[in-house]
Amino acid sequence: MKNVPIQHHYIPRFILRNFCSKDENICYFDNSRQQVCMREISNIFVVPNLYKDTNNENPVEIEELLSSFENEASLIIKKFLNGKSDVELTVEENDKLMLFFAIMGFRSLNAQKSFRNTNSKEFYSFWQKDGNIGEFWKRNLKEVSKCRSIQEVLNSKTIDDPIKVFMGRDTIGLTGSYFIIAERRGNEDFVISDSYPVNINGEAPNGFSIRMYCFFPISPSRLLILAGAGVKFPIPEVRIFNEDLLTMPFMSSDRKKIIFHVRKMYEDHVKYVNGEMMGSCRQGFAFKDSKKVTIDEKLKEYRVRSIRDDIRMHVTDKT
């Protein structure tokens, strides 16, 4: 039994359960088969022994650390799912959630693979002398999972500098970032894919590419967006979303709490988000109700550029 692989979810079950139709079954679009089937959430978005650390006396330490962070984050995310039009977080909860979602990108199989390419091995050999990039990834994943804010990551003496840069990019970005909670209006539900989060880049006035949005579906009806500070102000062709949706949350007078007003996201924008989710996934994507998700040939073939252009034209017409 010791050699039986453990299935490690890189998207936590507490999020996947929000997309289940009944029990722990979920509608799943399988990329390889190009068809929808019913799956148990125990069988999607998993990799055998993804976090198993054979160089550690406790080979499941990473999984235990991630599980502990998931438990804390689930309590925060639950506040965004209570159906209320306003959500209140402490500054500490907001910082914790930002880091949690940054780790979501770093803990994925896609992230692990990106460290294994030839160029990465050469670059990261400075921090991993034996060239074992898998060990480099797991070692840093273990250490960031012990932190609860980007400041703790930056102050850590056991996290390597490139990972600090990645975590900073995925939390505060270049000029700061903030969460938006959006609720879908219309018949189209949000989907969730093995690419979590989906990042949308844009071009800054100086010509540099910057991360504008990170999409985190948390239920069929609600989506968290981590937006880069300033995305509300670029020209509509770059902005994609309207100004009302991009409004920043409010800070309480004592600067200890952040108040989020749930923003409305209409069907065309939901389809845009779903198009990015569907198109960027490698194995598949999941959803609650097949009657509330559009899967047409355009999305199957990932012609998201044309979908994005349609959305930008729509936003331009409205502004």
C-alpha positions as CSV (number, residue, x, y, z in Angstrom):
1,M,0.0,0.0,0.0
2,K,2.9,2.3,0.5
3,N,3.5,2.6,-3.2
4,V,-0.1,3.4,-4.1
5,P,-0.1,7.0,-5.5
6,I,-2.0,9.7,-3.7
7,Q,-4.2,11.9,-5.9
8,H,-3.3,15.5,-5.2
9,H,-5.8,18.2,-6.3
10,Y,-4.2,21.3,-7.6
11,I,-7.6,23.0,-7.4
12,P,-9.0,22.5,-3.9
13,R,-12.2,20.4,-3.4
14,F,-13.9,23.1,-1.4
15,I,-14.0,25.2,-4.6
16,L,-14.9,22.3,-6.9
17,R,-17.8,21.4,-4.7
18,N,-19.4,24.7,-5.5
19,F,-19.7,23.5,-9.2
20,C,-21.2,20.1,-8.4
21,S,-24.6,19.3,-9.7
22,K,-25.4,16.7,-6.9
23,D,-23.3,14.8,-4.4
24,E,-19.7,15.2,-5.7
25,N,-20.5,14.8,-9.4
26,I,-19.6,17.5,-11.9
27,C,-20.1,18.1,-15.6
28,Y,-16.7,17.8,-17.3
29,F,-15.6,18.6,-20.8
30,D,-12.8,16.3,-21.8
31,N,-10.5,17.9,-24.2
32,S,-9.1,14.6,-25.6
33,R,-12.6,13.3,-26.3
34,Q,-14.2,16.7,-27.1
35,Q,-17.3,15.7,-25.2
36,V,-19.1,16.3,-21.9
37,C,-19.3,13.6,-19.3
38,M,-20.1,13.3,-15.6
39,R,-17.1,12.9,-13.3
40,E,-16.6,12.7,-9.5
41,I,-14.5,15.7,-8.4
42,S,-12.0,13.2,-6.9
43,N,-11.1,12.3,-10.6
44,I,-10.6,15.8,-12.0
45,F,-7.8,18.4,-11.7
46,V,-5.6,15.8,-9.9
47,V,-2.1,14.5,-10.4
48,P,-0.7,11.4,-8.6
49,N,1.9,12.3,-6.0
50,L,2.2,15.9,-7.3
51,Y,3.4,17.2,-3.9
52,K,5.1,14.1,-2.6
53,D,8.5,15.1,-1.2
54,T,10.8,12.1,-1.2
55,N,13.6,14.2,0.2
56,N,11.7,15.0,3.3
57,E,11.3,12.9,6.4
58,N,7.6,13.7,6.1
59,P,6.8,13.2,2.4
60,V,3.3,14.6,2.7
61,E,4.4,17.8,4.5
62,I,3.6,20.0,1.4
63,E,0.1,18.5,1.0
64,E,-0.5,19.1,4.8
65,L,0.7,22.7,4.5
66,L,-1.5,23.4,1.5
67,S,-4.5,21.7,3.2
68,S,-4.1,24.0,6.2
69,F,-4.0,27.1,4.0
70,E,-7.0,25.8,2.1
71,N,-9.0,25.5,5.3
72,E,-8.2,29.1,6.2
73,A,-8.9,30.4,2.7
74,S,-12.2,28.6,2.4
75,L,-13.6,30.6,5.3
76,I,-12.7,33.8,3.6
77,I,-14.0,32.7,0.2
78,K,-17.3,31.6,1.9
79,K,-17.9,35.3,2.7
80,F,-18.0,36.0,-1.1
81,L,-20.6,33.2,-1.5
82,N,-23.1,34.2,1.1
83,G,-25.4,35.9,-1.4
84,K,-25.0,39.4,0.1
85,S,-24.4,42.4,-2.1
86,D,-21.5,43.7,0.1
87,V,-18.7,41.6,1.5
88,E,-16.3,42.8,4.3
89,L,-12.8,41.5,4.8
90,T,-10.1,42.5,7.2
91,V,-6.9,43.8,5.6
92,E,-5.2,40.6,6.9
93,E,-7.8,38.4,5.2
94,N,-7.4,40.3,2.0
95,D,-3.6,39.8,2.1
96,K,-4.0,36.2,2.9
97,L,-6.4,35.6,0.0
98,M,-4.1,37.3,-2.4
99,L,-1.2,35.0,-1.4
100,F,-3.5,32.0,-1.5
101,F,-4.5,32.6,-5.1
102,A,-0.9,33.4,-6.0
103,I,0.1,30.0,-4.7
104,M,-2.8,28.5,-6.7
105,G,-0.9,29.4,-9.8
106,F,2.5,28.2,-8.4
107,R,1.2,24.8,-7.2
108,S,-0.2,23.7,-10.5
109,L,1.2,21.0,-12.8
110,N,1.7,23.6,-15.5
111,A,3.9,25.7,-13.2
112,Q,6.0,22.6,-12.3
113,K,6.5,21.8,-16.0
114,S,7.5,25.3,-16.8
115,F,10.4,25.0,-14.4
116,R,11.6,21.9,-16.1
117,N,12.3,23.3,-19.6
118,T,15.9,23.7,-20.7
119,N,16.2,27.4,-20.2
120,S,14.7,27.2,-16.7
121,K,17.2,24.6,-15.6
122,E,20.1,26.7,-16.6
123,F,18.8,29.8,-14.9
124,Y,17.7,28.2,-11.7
125,S,20.9,26.2,-11.3
126,F,22.2,29.2,-9.3
127,W,19.6,28.3,-6.6
128,Q,19.5,24.6,-7.1
129,K,23.1,23.4,-7.5
130,D,22.3,19.8,-8.3
131,G,20.0,20.8,-11.1
132,N,17.0,19.0,-9.7
133,I,14.4,21.6,-10.7
134,G,11.5,19.5,-9.3
135,E,13.2,19.7,-5.9
136,F,13.6,23.5,-6.4
137,W,9.9,23.8,-7.1
138,K,8.8,21.6,-4.2
139,R,11.2,23.3,-1.7
140,N,9.9,26.7,-2.5
141,L,6.2,25.6,-2.6
142,K,6.7,24.2,0.9
143,E,8.1,27.5,2.2
144,V,5.5,29.8,0.6
145,S,2.7,27.6,1.9
146,K,3.9,28.5,5.4
147,C,3.4,32.2,4.8
148,R,0.1,34.2,5.0
149,S,1.0,37.4,3.3
150,I,3.3,38.6,0.5
151,Q,5.3,40.5,3.2
152,E,6.1,37.2,4.9
153,V,7.2,35.8,1.6
154,L,9.5,38.8,0.9
155,N,10.9,38.6,4.5
156,S,11.6,34.8,4.3
157,K,15.2,33.6,4.3
158,T,14.2,30.2,3.0
159,I,12.4,31.3,-0.2
160,D,14.5,31.8,-3.2
161,D,14.6,35.3,-4.9
162,P,12.9,34.3,-8.2
163,I,9.9,32.9,-6.3
164,K,9.6,36.0,-4.3
165,V,9.4,37.9,-7.6
166,F,6.7,35.5,-8.9
167,M,4.7,35.9,-5.7
168,G,5.0,39.6,-5.8
169,R,3.9,39.7,-9.4
170,D,0.9,37.6,-8.7
171,T,-0.2,39.6,-5.6
172,I,0.7,43.2,-5.9
173,G,1.8,43.3,-9.5
174,L,3.8,46.4,-10.7
175,T,1.7,49.1,-9.2
176,G,-0.7,47.3,-6.8
177,S,-3.8,45.1,-7.3
178,Y,-7.3,44.6,-5.8
179,F,-10.1,42.1,-5.8
180,I,-13.4,42.4,-7.6
181,I,-16.3,40.1,-6.9
182,A,-18.6,39.8,-9.9
183,E,-21.9,38.0,-10.1
184,R,-23.2,36.8,-13.4
185,R,-26.5,38.1,-14.8
186,G,-28.3,36.1,-17.4
187,N,-28.3,32.4,-18.3
188,E,-24.6,31.8,-18.7
189,D,-22.7,30.2,-15.7
190,F,-19.0,30.4,-15.0
191,V,-16.9,27.4,-15.7
192,I,-13.7,26.3,-14.0
193,S,-10.7,24.8,-15.8
194,D,-7.4,23.2,-15.1
195,S,-5.8,26.6,-16.0
196,Y,-6.5,28.3,-12.7
197,P,-6.1,31.2,-12.6
198,V,-6.4,32.5,-16.2
199,N,-4.2,35.6,-16.6
200,I,-5.0,38.4,-19.1
201,N,-2.2,40.7,-20.1
202,G,-2.4,44.1,-21.7
203,E,0.0,46.6,-23.1
204,A,1.0,49.6,-21.0
205,P,1.6,53.0,-22.6
206,N,5.3,52.4,-22.5
207,G,4.8,49.2,-24.6
208,F,5.5,46.7,-21.9
209,S,3.1,43.8,-21.3
210,I,1.5,43.9,-17.9
211,R,-0.9,41.5,-16.1
212,M,-4.3,43.2,-16.1
213,Y,-6.6,40.5,-14.7
214,C,-6.5,37.1,-13.0
215,F,-9.8,35.1,-13.1
216,F,-10.8,32.9,-10.2
217,P,-14.2,31.3,-10.6
218,I,-15.5,30.4,-7.2
219,S,-19.0,29.2,-8.1
220,P,-21.2,29.0,-11.2
221,S,-22.6,32.5,-10.3
222,R,-19.6,34.3,-8.8
223,L,-16.1,35.2,-10.0
224,L,-13.2,36.8,-8.2
225,I,-11.0,39.0,-10.3
226,L,-7.6,40.2,-9.2
227,A,-7.2,43.4,-11.2
228,G,-4.1,45.5,-11.6
229,A,-4.3,49.0,-10.3
230,G,-5.0,51.3,-13.2
231,V,-7.0,48.9,-15.4
232,K,-10.1,51.1,-15.0
233,F,-8.5,53.9,-16.9
234,P,-6.9,52.6,-20.1
235,I,-8.8,53.0,-23.4
236,P,-11.8,50.7,-23.8
237,E,-10.1,48.5,-26.4
238,V,-7.5,47.5,-23.7
239,R,-9.8,47.7,-20.7
240,I,-12.2,45.0,-21.9
241,F,-14.6,45.4,-18.9
242,N,-16.7,48.5,-18.2
243,E,-15.8,51.0,-15.5
244,D,-18.5,50.1,-13.1
245,L,-17.3,46.5,-12.8
246,L,-13.7,47.6,-12.3
247,T,-14.5,49.9,-9.4
248,M,-12.1,49.4,-6.5
249,P,-13.3,48.2,-3.1
250,F,-13.6,50.7,-0.2
251,M,-11.3,51.0,2.8
252,S,-13.0,51.5,6.2
253,S,-12.2,54.8,8.0
254,D,-9.9,53.0,10.5
255,R,-8.2,51.3,7.5
256,K,-8.7,47.9,9.1
257,K,-11.4,46.5,6.8
258,I,-12.1,46.4,3.0
259,I,-15.6,46.5,1.7
260,F,-16.4,44.9,-1.6
261,H,-19.7,45.7,-3.5
262,V,-20.7,42.8,-5.7
263,R,-20.5,43.9,-9.3
264,K,-22.7,42.7,-12.1
265,M,-21.3,40.8,-15.1
266,Y,-23.5,40.3,-18.0
267,E,-23.7,37.3,-20.4
268,D,-21.3,38.5,-23.1
269,H,-18.6,39.1,-20.5
270,V,-19.2,35.8,-18.8
271,K,-18.8,34.1,-22.2
272,Y,-15.5,36.0,-22.6
273,V,-14.2,34.7,-19.2
274,N,-15.4,31.2,-20.0
275,G,-13.7,31.4,-23.4
276,E,-10.4,32.1,-21.8
277,M,-11.0,29.3,-19.3
278,M,-11.9,26.8,-22.0
279,G,-9.2,27.8,-24.4
280,S,-6.3,27.9,-21.9
281,C,-7.0,24.5,-20.4
282,R,-5.0,21.4,-21.3
283,Q,-7.1,18.5,-20.1
284,G,-10.6,19.9,-19.6
285,F,-13.0,22.2,-17.8
286,A,-15.9,21.7,-15.5
287,F,-19.3,23.3,-14.8
288,K,-22.5,22.7,-12.9
289,D,-25.3,22.8,-15.6
290,S,-24.7,22.0,-19.2
291,K,-27.8,24.0,-20.1
292,K,-26.2,27.1,-18.8
293,V,-22.8,26.9,-20.5
294,T,-22.1,27.6,-24.2
295,I,-19.7,25.2,-25.8
296,D,-19.7,26.0,-29.5
297,E,-17.1,25.2,-32.2
298,K,-15.6,28.7,-31.8
299,L,-14.7,27.9,-28.1
300,K,-13.6,24.3,-28.8
301,E,-11.1,25.5,-31.3
302,Y,-10.1,28.4,-29.0
303,R,-10.6,31.3,-31.2
304,V,-10.6,33.5,-28.2
305,R,-8.9,36.4,-30.0
306,S,-12.1,36.9,-32.0
307,I,-14.2,36.5,-28.9
308,R,-12.1,39.1,-27.1
309,D,-12.4,41.5,-30.1
310,D,-16.2,41.1,-29.9
311,I,-16.2,42.0,-26.3
312,R,-14.0,45.0,-26.8
313,M,-16.3,46.3,-29.5
314,H,-19.3,45.8,-27.2
315,V,-17.6,47.7,-24.4
316,T,-16.6,50.5,-26.8
317,D,-20.2,50.9,-28.0
318,K,-21.4,51.2,-24.3
319,T,-18.8,53.8,-23.2
